């Protein structure tokens, strides 16, 4: 079964819109313009930005993005394994619990029970990660393929893109393509690195074996 990891902020919910609205109330000199960088505090008054981010009501008041619930229900009906994978704002005292409650309210308990909160998404197993962040990095080399959920600040990314939720069938396949730019095989330049990656961190799993076998066959064919 194909597992889809799905981000929350600016992927399932309109995080930026609420931030912009509340930030403008604190900073009268602020003029809204399209973001060109992911970090939302860039070019802003840091004190005001942190005040918005740490507001205990912020995460509870977010609105879902248009078509998100319908898309997830479509994926679920298609037999895909869905996991909500979100990075909490640790300085916000209610962020973690609010994310769970938000999913119950807007998407239902089925999705709330499939929530994983983590500060490092590279440690979470899956076939795809749908996330607005243009570069999701961490301790591990991820085994998932990153699909960028489109936003003004990730236009330069060359990774597969999901422009709107209604188009999910165009980018989700039964199995990720291993040799696309940014995938495990494309980023690995030696057999030893692939072998090391597939055998460390808890042993070889089914996906690791598949990656290892695909890499080995590809390079054996080149030798022959």
C-alpha angles and dihedrals in degrees: 000000000000113000120211118198110204126197120218112206111076089351104066097008135037096248098157095051093057092044092052092048095051095039091054090057090058099041112047091183092060118114116193117235134160112285115242097182130052097230103086094200092064111117094004137105100274094209092054092044093052090047089058094043094049096046107123090221097050102091094040092056098054119122122225118249117253113271096005097116093044091050093051090049089051091051090048091051089050090059098254120149107237125202123177105220117187138166111224125218098244093198090061109085096209102034098103097046092040091056090055093046091046092056092049091051100044105024106019137248093290091070095037089059089054094055120125117187113198141156090215118045093182088075093059118091121229144118098244136019116202106200137147092220107103094213118031106186136164146135097315137049099250121237092207126087113239117233110190115224101221122255136148092260097054101047092114093060115112094201122109109287135213107205097184135357094251088067098058093114089063094061105029114083131179088255128015116252106250100204102051118117110281096022125125095259095045092051095046116084102179138044091231092059092050091047092048091049094048096048102042130077103041103342135279115319130189094268092047091052090050092051092046093048093048092050093047094049093047093053095040089056089053090052093049 
